[in-house]
Amino acid sequence: MTVSGGGGSVAAGVINADLLLRLPLDDFWPGVHLAPYVFGGFGGIFVGSGGEGHTVSETFVVRGPINNPNVSPTTREVTITGRRINRIRQNIGTDRVLGRIGGGLEYRFTPHIGIFTEAAYVIPNGASNNFVQFNFIGLRYAF
């Protein structure tokens, strides 16, 4: 049996929703534009179907008729080729739930523009592939 398809490249996407709790230190120390924060949330990783999907081809030997003494047995090879039809079913095994928890520090130049640094513990696919993600410097616009 042979299986082919996919091409090695597929589209993927991440959707994530986080709840962020921020403590502006300007409320306690005027002129200090720092704000530590913590966040947590969940989302999903979605992987595309990879084009046309997978094709399956299998070759086997058919012999017959064996039970009829008046007809000599014949043998021939038959090849059946098929393709996955249901793309939604094909992707169920590749999509994963994503969880994130972490914290960071933000500095605001203006009430709306600031820079931040943060670290997050990312939990994709239960407990088997967890990792820590660092965003050393990012730009944030608050509206």
N, CA, C and O atoms as CSV, one atom per row, in Angstrom:
chain,resi,resn,atom,element,x,y,z
A,1,MET,N,N,0.844,-1.161,0.000
A,1,MET,CA,C,0.000,0.000,0.000
A,1,MET,C,C,0.899,1.236,0.000
A,1,MET,O,O,1.912,1.272,0.698
A,2,THR,N,N,0.529,2.236,-0.775
A,2,THR,CA,C,1.260,3.494,-0.798
A,2,THR,C,C,0.327,4.630,-0.419
A,2,THR,O,O,-0.850,4.635,-0.781
A,3,VAL,N,N,0.866,5.589,0.314
A,3,VAL,CA,C,0.121,6.778,0.704
A,3,VAL,C,C,0.951,7.982,0.314
A,3,VAL,O,O,2.137,8.049,0.636
A,4,SER,N,N,0.345,8.934,-0.373
A,4,SER,CA,C,1.079,10.128,-0.758
A,4,SER,C,C,0.185,11.337,-0.612
A,4,SER,O,O,-1.038,11.215,-0.533
A,5,GLY,N,N,0.810,12.524,-0.576
A,5,GLY,CA,C,0.036,13.756,-0.520
A,5,GLY,C,C,0.554,14.694,0.529
A,5,GLY,O,O,1.493,14.370,1.256
A,6,GLY,N,N,-0.062,15.879,0.616
A,6,GLY,CA,C,0.290,16.854,1.633
A,6,GLY,C,C,1.310,17.854,1.167
A,6,GLY,O,O,1.125,19.050,1.392
A,7,GLY,N,N,2.371,17.433,0.534
A,7,GLY,CA,C,3.385,18.344,0.023
A,7,GLY,C,C,4.287,18.929,1.082
A,7,GLY,O,O,5.205,19.669,0.729
A,8,GLY,N,N,4.089,18.649,2.358
A,8,GLY,CA,C,4.982,19.134,3.404
A,8,GLY,C,C,4.680,20.520,3.928
A,8,GLY,O,O,5.206,20.882,4.981
A,9,SER,N,N,3.862,21.320,3.257
A,9,SER,CA,C,3.564,22.669,3.710
A,9,SER,C,C,2.058,22.844,3.841
A,9,SER,O,O,1.304,22.556,2.912
A,10,VAL,N,N,1.634,23.316,4.999
A,10,VAL,CA,C,0.214,23.578,5.222
A,10,VAL,C,C,0.062,24.919,5.926
A,10,VAL,O,O,0.978,25.380,6.607
A,11,ALA,N,N,-1.082,25.532,5.760
A,11,ALA,CA,C,-1.387,26.778,6.455
A,11,ALA,C,C,-1.732,26.466,7.906
A,11,ALA,O,O,-2.281,25.407,8.208
A,12,ALA,N,N,-1.406,27.394,8.801
A,12,ALA,CA,C,-1.719,27.214,10.217
A,12,ALA,C,C,-2.102,28.556,10.818
A,12,ALA,O,O,-1.742,29.608,10.291
A,13,GLY,N,N,-2.823,28.514,11.910
A,13,GLY,CA,C,-3.230,29.744,12.579
A,13,GLY,C,C,-3.367,29.521,14.068
A,13,GLY,O,O,-3.590,28.400,14.523
A,14,VAL,N,N,-3.233,30.601,14.826
A,14,VAL,CA,C,-3.379,30.560,16.275
A,14,VAL,C,C,-4.394,31.620,16.670
A,14,VAL,O,O,-4.288,32.776,16.260
A,15,ILE,N,N,-5.370,31.223,17.462
A,15,ILE,CA,C,-6.334,32.155,18.042
A,15,ILE,C,C,-6.204,32.028,19.546
A,15,ILE,O,O,-6.220,30.923,20.090
A,16,ASN,N,N,-6.074,33.178,20.224
A,16,ASN,CA,C,-5.854,33.155,21.659
A,16,ASN,C,C,-6.609,34.313,22.310
A,16,ASN,O,O,-6.658,35.414,21.761
A,17,ALA,N,N,-7.193,34.064,23.471
A,17,ALA,CA,C,-7.860,35.111,24.256
A,17,ALA,C,C,-7.268,35.096,25.660
A,17,ALA,O,O,-7.313,34.073,26.343
A,18,ASP,N,N,-6.716,36.219,26.092
A,18,ASP,CA,C,-6.091,36.328,27.409
A,18,ASP,C,C,-6.834,37.336,28.267
A,18,ASP,O,O,-7.359,38.325,27.756
A,19,LEU,N,N,-6.880,37.092,29.556
A,19,LEU,CA,C,-7.341,38.055,30.545
A,19,LEU,C,C,-6.096,38.656,31.169
A,19,LEU,O,O,-5.246,37.921,31.672
A,20,LEU,N,N,-5.966,39.984,31.150
A,20,LEU,CA,C,-4.770,40.667,31.626
A,20,LEU,C,C,-5.124,41.522,32.831
A,20,LEU,O,O,-6.034,42.349,32.759
A,21,LEU,N,N,-4.416,41.333,33.934
A,21,LEU,CA,C,-4.580,42.158,35.131
A,21,LEU,C,C,-3.323,43.010,35.281
A,21,LEU,O,O,-2.225,42.484,35.466
A,22,ARG,N,N,-3.494,44.345,35.198
A,22,ARG,CA,C,-2.372,45.290,35.161
A,22,ARG,C,C,-2.465,46.217,36.362
A,22,ARG,O,O,-3.549,46.691,36.703
A,23,LEU,N,N,-1.322,46.481,37.010
A,23,LEU,CA,C,-1.267,47.384,38.160
A,23,LEU,C,C,-0.381,48.580,37.803
A,23,LEU,O,O,0.843,48.478,37.886
A,24,PRO,N,N,-0.983,49.729,37.401
A,24,PRO,CA,C,-0.167,50.904,37.088
A,24,PRO,C,C,0.432,51.497,38.359
A,24,PRO,O,O,-0.291,51.870,39.283
A,25,LEU,N,N,1.766,51.578,38.394
A,25,LEU,CA,C,2.431,52.107,39.585
A,25,LEU,C,C,2.321,53.627,39.701
A,25,LEU,O,O,2.667,54.188,40.741
A,26,ASP,N,N,1.839,54.310,38.639
A,26,ASP,CA,C,1.586,55.755,38.712
A,26,ASP,C,C,0.571,56.095,39.798
A,26,ASP,O,O,0.598,57.197,40.346
A,27,ASP,N,N,-0.313,55.171,40.111
A,27,ASP,CA,C,-1.310,55.423,41.160
A,27,ASP,C,C,-0.666,55.556,42.535
A,27,ASP,O,O,-1.201,56.247,43.402
A,28,PHE,N,N,0.487,54.899,42.746
A,28,PHE,CA,C,1.166,54.936,44.044
A,28,PHE,C,C,2.348,55.889,44.053
A,28,PHE,O,O,2.589,56.575,45.046
A,29,TRP,N,N,3.093,55.934,42.940
A,29,TRP,CA,C,4.271,56.795,42.809
A,29,TRP,C,C,4.127,57.632,41.547
A,29,TRP,O,O,4.410,57.145,40.453
A,30,PRO,N,N,3.695,58.878,41.675
A,30,PRO,CA,C,3.530,59.716,40.480
A,30,PRO,C,C,4.855,59.857,39.721
A,30,PRO,O,O,5.917,60.014,40.324
A,31,GLY,N,N,4.772,59.798,38.401
A,31,GLY,CA,C,5.954,59.911,37.558
A,31,GLY,C,C,6.608,58.588,37.223
A,31,GLY,O,O,7.495,58.540,36.370
A,32,VAL,N,N,6.191,57.505,37.878
A,32,VAL,CA,C,6.718,56.174,37.562
A,32,VAL,C,C,5.736,55.536,36.589
A,32,VAL,O,O,4.614,55.194,36.965
A,33,HIS,N,N,6.147,55.381,35.372
A,33,HIS,CA,C,5.239,54.914,34.318
A,33,HIS,C,C,5.320,53.408,34.092
A,33,HIS,O,O,5.046,52.941,32.986
A,34,LEU,N,N,5.682,52.655,35.091
A,34,LEU,CA,C,5.772,51.198,34.999
A,34,LEU,C,C,4.466,50.549,35.450
A,34,LEU,O,O,3.731,51.098,36.271
A,35,ALA,N,N,4.201,49.382,34.901
A,35,ALA,CA,C,3.023,48.619,35.306
A,35,ALA,C,C,3.315,47.125,35.169
A,35,ALA,O,O,3.407,46.624,34.048
A,36,PRO,N,N,3.462,46.402,36.280
A,36,PRO,CA,C,3.571,44.942,36.186
A,36,PRO,C,C,2.188,44.360,35.887
A,36,PRO,O,O,1.165,44.942,36.249
A,37,TYR,N,N,2.175,43.213,35.228
A,37,TYR,CA,C,0.895,42.584,34.909
A,37,TYR,C,C,1.037,41.070,34.853
A,37,TYR,O,O,2.129,40.535,34.661
A,38,VAL,N,N,-0.085,40.398,35.025
A,38,VAL,CA,C,-0.187,38.944,34.866
A,38,VAL,C,C,-1.308,38.675,33.876
A,38,VAL,O,O,-2.233,39.475,33.735
A,39,PHE,N,N,-1.218,37.546,33.195
A,39,PHE,CA,C,-2.254,37.188,32.230
A,39,PHE,C,C,-2.419,35.685,32.174
A,39,PHE,O,O,-1.535,34.927,32.573
A,40,GLY,N,N,-3.549,35.277,31.680
A,40,GLY,CA,C,-3.848,33.871,31.474
A,40,GLY,C,C,-4.970,33.764,30.460
A,40,GLY,O,O,-5.827,34.644,30.375
A,41,GLY,N,N,-4.965,32.697,29.700
A,41,GLY,CA,C,-6.014,32.533,28.707
A,41,GLY,C,C,-5.913,31.212,27.985
A,41,GLY,O,O,-5.106,30.347,28.324
A,42,PHE,N,N,-6.753,31.083,26.983
A,42,PHE,CA,C,-6.784,29.859,26.192
A,42,PHE,C,C,-7.110,30.203,24.748
A,42,PHE,O,O,-7.508,31.325,24.434
A,43,GLY,N,N,-6.937,29.242,23.895
A,43,GLY,CA,C,-7.209,29.432,22.472
A,43,GLY,C,C,-7.028,28.128,21.740
A,43,GLY,O,O,-7.275,27.053,22.288
A,44,GLY,N,N,-6.588,28.227,20.478
A,44,GLY,CA,C,-6.422,27.033,19.678
A,44,GLY,C,C,-5.384,27.213,18.594
A,44,GLY,O,O,-5.110,28.328,18.150
A,45,ILE,N,N,-4.807,26.091,18.171
A,45,ILE,CA,C,-3.887,26.032,17.044
A,45,ILE,C,C,-4.620,25.255,15.953
A,45,ILE,O,O,-5.048,24.120,16.164
A,46,PHE,N,N,-4.758,25.882,14.783
A,46,PHE,CA,C,-5.505,25.274,13.693
A,46,PHE,C,C,-4.573,25.053,12.511
A,46,PHE,O,O,-3.909,25.981,12.049
A,47,VAL,N,N,-4.528,23.815,12.025
A,47,VAL,CA,C,-3.646,23.450,10.919
A,47,VAL,C,C,-4.508,23.159,9.703
A,47,VAL,O,O,-5.515,22.457,9.800
A,48,GLY,N,N,-4.107,23.702,8.551
A,48,GLY,CA,C,-4.867,23.519,7.309
A,48,GLY,C,C,-4.789,22.110,6.774
A,48,GLY,O,O,-4.129,21.244,7.348
A,49,SER,N,N,-5.476,21.892,5.658
A,49,SER,CA,C,-5.592,20.544,5.105
A,49,SER,C,C,-4.437,20.153,4.205
A,49,SER,O,O,-4.282,18.969,3.905
A,50,GLY,N,N,-3.617,21.100,3.761
A,50,GLY,CA,C,-2.484,20.741,2.926
A,50,GLY,C,C,-2.834,20.494,1.479
A,50,GLY,O,O,-2.337,19.542,0.877
A,51,GLY,N,N,-3.670,21.322,0.913
A,51,GLY,CA,C,-3.980,21.198,-0.528
A,51,GLY,C,C,-5.020,20.142,-0.812
A,51,GLY,O,O,-6.115,20.175,-0.251
A,52,GLU,N,N,-4.689,19.212,-1.674
A,52,GLU,CA,C,-5.648,18.222,-2.137
A,52,GLU,C,C,-5.876,17.087,-1.141
A,52,GLU,O,O,-6.753,16.250,-1.355
A,53,GLY,N,N,-5.123,17.046,-0.088
A,53,GLY,CA,C,-5.285,15.954,0.860
A,53,GLY,C,C,-4.440,14.757,0.489
A,53,GLY,O,O,-3.553,14.865,-0.358
A,54,HIS,N,N,-4.695,13.633,1.096
A,54,HIS,CA,C,-3.895,12.437,0.889
A,54,HIS,C,C,-4.615,11.499,-0.071
A,54,HIS,O,O,-5.839,11.372,-0.040
A,55,THR,N,N,-3.832,10.846,-0.920
A,55,THR,CA,C,-4.375,9.793,-1.767
A,55,THR,C,C,-3.820,8.465,-1.287
A,55,THR,O,O,-2.673,8.377,-0.850
A,56,VAL,N,N,-4.639,7.445,-1.374
A,56,VAL,CA,C,-4.256,6.106,-0.935
A,56,VAL,C,C,-4.412,5.178,-2.127
A,56,VAL,O,O,-5.435,5.205,-2.811
A,57,SER,N,N,-3.386,4.346,-2.380
A,57,SER,CA,C,-3.429,3.399,-3.488
A,57,SER,C,C,-2.987,2.031,-2.968
A,57,SER,O,O,-1.941,1.907,-2.332
A,58,GLU,N,N,-3.802,1.002,-3.248
A,58,GLU,CA,C,-3.466,-0.347,-2.803
A,58,GLU,C,C,-3.713,-1.331,-3.948
A,58,GLU,O,O,-4.743,-1.275,-4.620
A,59,THR,N,N,-2.756,-2.227,-4.157
A,59,THR,CA,C,-2.857,-3.245,-5.203
A,59,THR,C,C,-2.941,-4.623,-4.546
A,59,THR,O,O,-2.182,-4.927,-3.625
A,60,PHE,N,N,-3.881,-5.462,-5.032
A,60,PHE,CA,C,-3.989,-6.826,-4.523
A,60,PHE,C,C,-4.364,-7.763,-5.669
A,60,PHE,O,O,-4.777,-7.318,-6.740
A,61,VAL,N,N,-4.215,-9.064,-5.428
A,61,VAL,CA,C,-4.433,-10.087,-6.452
A,61,VAL,C,C,-5.809,-10.716,-6.244
A,61,VAL,O,O,-6.183,-11.066,-5.125
A,62,VAL,N,N,-6.569,-10.854,-7.362
A,62,VAL,CA,C,-7.894,-11.485,-7.335
A,62,VAL,C,C,-7.801,-12.777,-8.135
A,62,VAL,O,O,-7.314,-12.783,-9.265
A,63,ARG,N,N,-8.272,-13.878,-7.539
A,63,ARG,CA,C,-8.288,-15.184,-8.209
A,63,ARG,C,C,-9.729,-15.685,-8.273
A,63,ARG,O,O,-10.501,-15.513,-7.329
A,64,GLY,N,N,-10.072,-16.293,-9.373
A,64,GLY,CA,C,-11.422,-16.833,-9.425
A,64,GLY,C,C,-11.735,-17.404,-10.786
A,64,GLY,O,O,-10.937,-17.172,-11.694
A,65,PRO,N,N,-12.762,-18.093,-11.012
A,65,PRO,CA,C,-13.555,-18.801,-9.998
A,65,PRO,C,C,-12.825,-20.075,-9.556
A,65,PRO,O,O,-12.269,-20.790,-10.390
A,66,ILE,N,N,-12.827,-20.353,-8.287
A,66,ILE,CA,C,-12.089,-21.493,-7.746
A,66,ILE,C,C,-13.005,-22.702,-7.566
A,66,ILE,O,O,-12.545,-23.831,-7.733
A,67,ASN,N,N,-14.268,-22.511,-7.235
A,67,ASN,CA,C,-15.184,-23.627,-6.919
A,67,ASN,C,C,-15.843,-24.256,-8.142
A,67,ASN,O,O,-16.512,-25.279,-7.998
A,68,ASN,N,N,-15.687,-23.695,-9.334
A,68,ASN,CA,C,-16.326,-24.238,-10.533
A,68,ASN,C,C,-15.308,-25.079,-11.313
A,68,ASN,O,O,-14.351,-24.522,-11.850
A,69,PRO,N,N,-15.488,-26.412,-11.390
A,69,PRO,CA,C,-14.512,-27.262,-12.086
A,69,PRO,C,C,-14.530,-27.085,-13.607
A,69,PRO,O,O,-13.567,-27.481,-14.264
A,70,ASN,N,N,-15.580,-26.508,-14.189
A,70,ASN,CA,C,-15.681,-26.344,-15.638
A,70,ASN,C,C,-14.927,-25.113,-16.148
A,70,ASN,O,O,-14.710,-24.987,-17.353
A,71,VAL,N,N,-14.524,-24.200,-15.252
A,71,VAL,CA,C,-13.842,-22.965,-15.653
A,71,VAL,C,C,-12.455,-22.950,-15.017
A,71,VAL,O,O,-12.308,-23.206,-13.821
A,72,SER,N,N,-11.442,-22.648,-15.826
A,72,SER,CA,C,-10.082,-22.601,-15.270
A,72,SER,C,C,-9.907,-21.317,-14.451
A,72,SER,O,O,-10.422,-20.264,-14.827
A,73,PRO,N,N,-9.190,-21.407,-13.346
A,73,PRO,CA,C,-8.997,-20.226,-12.488
A,73,PRO,C,C,-8.180,-19.154,-13.204
A,73,PRO,O,O,-7.255,-19.457,-13.958
A,74,THR,N,N,-8.538,-17.902,-12.954
A,74,THR,CA,C,-7.803,-16.762,-13.510
A,74,THR,C,C,-7.266,-15.914,-12.372
A,74,THR,O,O,-7.807,-15.898,-11.267
A,75,THR,N,N,-6.196,-15.219,-12.674
A,75,THR,CA,C,-5.567,-14.349,-11.687
A,75,THR,C,C,-5.314,-12.996,-12.332
A,75,THR,O,O,-4.858,-12.917,-13.473
A,76,ARG,N,N,-5.611,-11.937,-11.596
A,76,ARG,CA,C,-5.283,-10.602,-12.084
A,76,ARG,C,C,-5.061,-9.666,-10.895
A,76,ARG,O,O,-5.554,-9.896,-9.791
A,77,GLU,N,N,-4.297,-8.597,-11.165
A,77,GLU,CA,C,-4.033,-7.591,-10.138
A,77,GLU,C,C,-5.052,-6.465,-10.270
A,77,GLU,O,O,-5.384,-6.028,-11.372
A,78,VAL,N,N,-5.543,-6.004,-9.114
A,78,VAL,CA,C,-6.501,-4.902,-9.072
A,78,VAL,C,C,-5.912,-3.801,-8.185
A,78,VAL,O,O,-5.451,-4.063,-7.074
A,79,THR,N,N,-5.936,-2.583,-8.689
A,79,THR,CA,C,-5.446,-1.446,-7.920
A,79,THR,C,C,-6.614,-0.517,-7.613
A,79,THR,O,O,-7.357,-0.116,-8.508
A,80,ILE,N,N,-6.762,-0.185,-6.345
A,80,ILE,CA,C,-7.815,0.733,-5.908
A,80,ILE,C,C,-7.131,2.001,-5.406
A,80,ILE,O,O,-6.221,1.937,-4.580
A,81,THR,N,N,-7.571,3.146,-5.906
A,81,THR,CA,C,-7.016,4.433,-5.503
A,81,THR,C,C,-8.153,5.287,-4.959
A,81,THR,O,O,-9.227,5.358,-5.556
A,82,GLY,N,N,-7.916,5.927,-3.837
A,82,GLY,CA,C,-8.943,6.778,-3.230
A,82,GLY,C,C,-8.328,8.031,-2.629
A,82,GLY,O,O,-7.108,8.160,-2.528
A,83,ARG,N,N,-9.192,8.942,-2.238
A,83,ARG,CA,C,-8.754,10.197,-1.637
A,83,ARG,C,C,-9.672,10.536,-0.479
A,83,ARG,O,O,-10.866,10.238,-0.521
A,84,ARG,N,N,-9.123,11.158,0.558
A,84,ARG,CA,C,-9.946,11.593,1.674
A,84,ARG,C,C,-10.919,12.650,1.181
A,84,ARG,O,O,-10.531,13.607,0.511
A,85,ILE,N,N,-12.168,12.466,1.515
A,85,ILE,CA,C,-13.193,13.378,1.020
A,85,ILE,C,C,-13.518,14.446,2.060
A,85,ILE,O,O,-13.702,15.610,1.704
A,86,ASN,N,N,-13.591,14.081,3.306
A,86,ASN,CA,C,-14.041,14.994,4.350
A,86,ASN,C,C,-12.860,15.735,4.958
A,86,ASN,O,O,-12.157,15.176,5.800
A,87,ARG,N,N,-12.620,16.998,4.549
A,87,ARG,CA,C,-11.490,17.772,5.067
A,87,ARG,C,C,-11.654,18.108,6.541
A,87,ARG,O,O,-10.660,18.191,7.263
A,88,ILE,N,N,-12.880,18.304,7.004
A,88,ILE,CA,C,-13.084,18.596,8.427
A,88,ILE,C,C,-12.621,17.402,9.249
A,88,ILE,O,O,-11.926,17.575,10.251
A,89,ARG,N,N,-12.988,16.221,8.849
A,89,ARG,CA,C,-12.565,15.021,9.564
A,89,ARG,C,C,-11.053,14.848,9.501
A,89,ARG,O,O,-10.444,14.370,10.457
A,90,GLN,N,N,-10.447,15.232,8.390
A,90,GLN,CA,C,-9.001,15.117,8.226
A,90,GLN,C,C,-8.272,16.027,9.215
A,90,GLN,O,O,-7.194,15.660,9.683
A,91,ASN,N,N,-8.812,17.192,9.547
A,91,ASN,CA,C,-8.135,18.153,10.402
A,91,ASN,C,C,-8.396,17.957,11.888
A,91,ASN,O,O,-7.723,18.579,12.710
A,92,ILE,N,N,-9.354,17.112,12.257
A,92,ILE,CA,C,-9.663,16.940,13.674
A,92,ILE,C,C,-8.439,16.463,14.445
A,92,ILE,O,O,-8.237,16.873,15.588
A,93,GLY,N,N,-7.626,15.610,13.848
A,93,GLY,CA,C,-6.449,15.087,14.535
A,93,GLY,C,C,-5.310,16.069,14.650
A,93,GLY,O,O,-4.374,15.800,15.404
A,94,THR,N,N,-5.325,17.206,13.943
A,94,THR,CA,C,-4.203,18.133,13.967
A,94,THR,C,C,-4.478,19.405,14.753
A,94,THR,O,O,-3.524,20.058,15.178
A,95,ASP,N,N,-5.737,19.794,14.969
A,95,ASP,CA,C,-6.058,20.999,15.727
A,95,ASP,C,C,-5.861,20.738,17.214
A,95,ASP,O,O,-6.167,19.654,17.711
A,96,ARG,N,N,-5.345,21.749,17.922
A,96,ARG,CA,C,-5.020,21.582,19.336
A,96,ARG,C,C,-5.522,22.756,20.167
A,96,ARG,O,O,-5.614,23.879,19.671
A,97,VAL,N,N,-5.846,22.496,21.425
A,97,VAL,CA,C,-6.190,23.540,22.384
A,97,VAL,C,C,-4.899,24.154,22.898
A,97,VAL,O,O,-3.894,23.461,23.056
A,98,LEU,N,N,-4.927,25.461,23.159
A,98,LEU,CA,C,-3.741,26.186,23.594
A,98,LEU,C,C,-4.062,26.936,24.882
A,98,LEU,O,O,-5.074,27.634,24.950
A,99,GLY,N,N,-3.223,26.806,25.895
A,99,GLY,CA,C,-3.370,27.560,27.141
A,99,GLY,C,C,-2.112,28.381,27.393
A,99,GLY,O,O,-1.013,27.965,27.027
A,100,ARG,N,N,-2.272,29.561,28.026
A,100,ARG,CA,C,-1.130,30.434,28.324
A,100,ARG,C,C,-1.321,31.073,29.694
A,100,ARG,O,O,-2.419,31.511,30.039
A,101,ILE,N,N,-0.239,31.122,30.472
A,101,ILE,CA,C,-0.210,31.899,31.712
A,101,ILE,C,C,1.150,32.590,31.783
A,101,ILE,O,O,2.151,32.049,31.315
A,102,GLY,N,N,1.183,33.784,32.368
A,102,GLY,CA,C,2.460,34.475,32.439
A,102,GLY,C,C,2.337,35.850,33.063
A,102,GLY,O,O,1.333,36.190,33.688
A,103,GLY,N,N,3.390,36.629,32.875
A,103,GLY,CA,C,3.428,37.972,33.430
A,103,GLY,C,C,4.454,38.812,32.703
A,103,GLY,O,O,5.259,38.309,31.917
A,104,GLY,N,N,4.408,40.122,32.986
A,104,GLY,CA,C,5.335,41.013,32.314
A,104,GLY,C,C,5.403,42.375,32.984
A,104,GLY,O,O,4.815,42.609,34.040
A,105,LEU,N,N,6.139,43.264,32.333
A,105,LEU,CA,C,6.337,44.625,32.815
A,105,LEU,C,C,6.195,45.564,31.628
A,105,LEU,O,O,6.769,45.334,30.564
A,106,GLU,N,N,5.413,46.636,31.829
A,106,GLU,CA,C,5.152,47.583,30.753
A,106,GLU,C,C,5.562,48.990,31.187
A,106,GLU,O,O,5.352,49.385,32.334
A,107,TYR,N,N,6.149,49.736,30.254
A,107,TYR,CA,C,6.495,51.143,30.475
A,107,TYR,C,C,5.759,51.974,29.443
A,107,TYR,O,O,5.881,51.731,28.242
A,108,ARG,N,N,4.979,52.973,29.914
A,108,ARG,CA,C,4.207,53.825,29.004
A,108,ARG,C,C,4.906,55.170,28.816
A,108,ARG,O,O,5.200,55.872,29.783
A,109,PHE,N,N,5.168,55.519,27.539
A,109,PHE,CA,C,5.697,56.837,27.201
A,109,PHE,C,C,4.585,57.880,27.245
A,109,PHE,O,O,4.784,58.995,27.727
A,110,THR,N,N,3.415,57.505,26.736
A,110,THR,CA,C,2.215,58.336,26.754
A,110,THR,C,C,1.111,57.476,27.357
A,110,THR,O,O,1.339,56.291,27.600
A,111,PRO,N,N,-0.074,58.024,27.609
A,111,PRO,CA,C,-1.161,57.179,28.128
A,111,PRO,C,C,-1.564,56.031,27.195
A,111,PRO,O,O,-2.231,55.091,27.627
A,112,HIS,N,N,-1.160,56.101,25.910
A,112,HIS,CA,C,-1.585,55.073,24.961
A,112,HIS,C,C,-0.442,54.258,24.362
A,112,HIS,O,O,-0.695,53.167,23.849
A,113,ILE,N,N,0.789,54.728,24.402
A,113,ILE,CA,C,1.905,54.053,23.747
A,113,ILE,C,C,2.943,53.636,24.782
A,113,ILE,O,O,3.350,54.427,25.633
A,114,GLY,N,N,3.364,52.368,24.690
A,114,GLY,CA,C,4.355,51.866,25.631
A,114,GLY,C,C,5.123,50.688,25.069
A,114,GLY,O,O,4.803,50.171,23.999
A,115,ILE,N,N,6.148,50.267,25.813
A,115,ILE,CA,C,6.898,49.061,25.474
A,115,ILE,C,C,6.718,48.057,26.602
A,115,ILE,O,O,6.401,48.431,27.731
A,116,PHE,N,N,6.918,46.801,26.298
A,116,PHE,CA,C,6.729,45.773,27.316
A,116,PHE,C,C,7.714,44.639,27.112
A,116,PHE,O,O,8.292,44.473,26.038
A,117,THR,N,N,7.888,43.870,28.159
A,117,THR,CA,C,8.615,42.604,28.125
A,117,THR,C,C,7.811,41.616,28.948
A,117,THR,O,O,7.237,41.977,29.976
A,118,GLU,N,N,7.769,40.360,28.494
A,118,GLU,CA,C,6.934,39.383,29.197
A,118,GLU,C,C,7.442,37.968,28.985
A,118,GLU,O,O,8.225,37.692,28.076
A,119,ALA,N,N,6.974,37.084,29.850
A,119,ALA,CA,C,7.254,35.652,29.744
A,119,ALA,C,C,5.941,34.906,29.934
A,119,ALA,O,O,5.110,35.296,30.754
A,120,ALA,N,N,5.759,33.838,29.177
A,120,ALA,CA,C,4.529,33.050,29.257
A,120,ALA,C,C,4.863,31.570,29.254
A,120,ALA,O,O,5.770,31.127,28.549
A,121,TYR,N,N,4.126,30.812,30.044
A,121,TYR,CA,C,4.192,29.354,30.009
A,121,TYR,C,C,3.075,28.903,29.081
A,121,TYR,O,O,1.898,29.119,29.372
A,122,VAL,N,N,3.434,28.285,27.980
A,122,VAL,CA,C,2.469,27.918,26.936
A,122,VAL,C,C,2.205,26.418,27.012
A,122,VAL,O,O,3.131,25.612,27.096
A,123,ILE,N,N,0.923,26.063,26.981
A,123,ILE,CA,C,0.506,24.667,27.111
A,123,ILE,C,C,-0.269,24.276,25.852
A,123,ILE,O,O,-1.497,24.358,25.841
A,124,PRO,N,N,0.427,23.850,24.787
A,124,PRO,CA,C,-0.290,23.361,23.604
A,124,PRO,C,C,-0.430,21.849,23.681
A,124,PRO,O,O,0.572,21.164,23.887
A,125,ASN,N,N,-1.599,21.312,23.527
A,125,ASN,CA,C,-1.756,19.860,23.465
A,125,ASN,C,C,-1.529,19.190,24.811
A,125,ASN,O,O,-0.730,18.259,24.911
A,126,GLY,N,N,-2.219,19.650,25.842
A,126,GLY,CA,C,-2.118,19.002,27.143
A,126,GLY,C,C,-0.771,19.225,27.794
A,126,GLY,O,O,-0.292,20.357,27.846
A,127,ALA,N,N,-0.148,18.166,28.292
A,127,ALA,CA,C,1.106,18.304,29.023
A,127,ALA,C,C,2.318,17.784,28.255
A,127,ALA,O,O,3.402,17.687,28.831
A,128,SER,N,N,2.171,17.447,26.975
A,128,SER,CA,C,3.272,16.790,26.282
A,128,SER,C,C,4.238,17.737,25.570
A,128,SER,O,O,5.363,17.329,25.280
A,129,ASN,N,N,3.849,18.993,25.271
A,129,ASN,CA,C,4.714,19.884,24.500
A,129,ASN,C,C,4.829,21.277,25.119
A,129,ASN,O,O,4.984,22.251,24.382
A,130,ASN,N,N,4.761,21.403,26.412
A,130,ASN,CA,C,4.782,22.714,27.062
A,130,ASN,C,C,6.129,23.400,26.873
A,130,ASN,O,O,7.165,22.741,26.777
A,131,PHE,N,N,6.104,24.753,26.821
A,131,PHE,CA,C,7.340,25.517,26.692
A,131,PHE,C,C,7.148,26.910,27.263
A,131,PHE,O,O,6.023,27.347,27.506
A,132,VAL,N,N,8.261,27.604,27.476
A,132,VAL,CA,C,8.242,28.980,27.971
A,132,VAL,C,C,8.565,29.902,26.798
A,132,VAL,O,O,9.527,29.676,26.064
A,133,GLN,N,N,7.748,30.944,26.630
A,133,GLN,CA,C,7.926,31.905,25.546
A,133,GLN,C,C,8.296,33.252,26.149
A,133,GLN,O,O,7.632,33.730,27.069
A,134,PHE,N,N,9.361,33.866,25.627
A,134,PHE,CA,C,9.805,35.193,26.077
A,134,PHE,C,C,9.574,36.207,24.968
A,134,PHE,O,O,9.958,35.973,23.822
A,135,ASN,N,N,8.954,37.325,25.298
A,135,ASN,CA,C,8.859,38.478,24.414
A,135,ASN,C,C,9.700,39.560,25.065
A,135,ASN,O,O,9.247,40.223,25.998
A,136,PHE,N,N,10.931,39.745,24.577
A,136,PHE,CA,C,11.861,40.642,25.251
A,136,PHE,C,C,11.457,42.100,25.115
A,136,PHE,O,O,11.443,42.817,26.116
A,137,ILE,N,N,11.130,42.564,23.929
A,137,ILE,CA,C,10.698,43.947,23.758
A,137,ILE,C,C,9.555,43.969,22.753
A,137,ILE,O,O,9.691,43.458,21.641
A,138,GLY,N,N,8.449,44.551,23.138
A,138,GLY,CA,C,7.309,44.683,22.252
A,138,GLY,C,C,6.733,46.080,22.369
A,138,GLY,O,O,6.938,46.768,23.369
A,139,LEU,N,N,6.025,46.484,21.356
A,139,LEU,CA,C,5.384,47.794,21.330
A,139,LEU,C,C,3.900,47.593,21.534
A,139,LEU,O,O,3.301,46.732,20.891
A,140,ARG,N,N,3.291,48.374,22.420
A,140,ARG,CA,C,1.871,48.226,22.715
A,140,ARG,C,C,1.161,49.557,22.538
A,140,ARG,O,O,1.646,50.601,22.974
A,141,TYR,N,N,-0.001,49.501,21.889
A,141,TYR,CA,C,-0.871,50.667,21.773
A,141,TYR,C,C,-2.174,50.351,22.490
A,141,TYR,O,O,-2.885,49.421,22.108
A,142,ALA,N,N,-2.486,51.106,23.513
A,142,ALA,CA,C,-3.710,50.907,24.293
A,142,ALA,C,C,-4.751,51.924,23.825
A,142,ALA,O,O,-4.460,53.116,23.717
A,143,PHE,N,N,-5.945,51.454,23.552
A,143,PHE,CA,C,-6.994,52.377,23.122
A,143,PHE,C,C,-8.225,52.249,23.971
A,143,PHE,O,O,-9.207,52.956,23.745
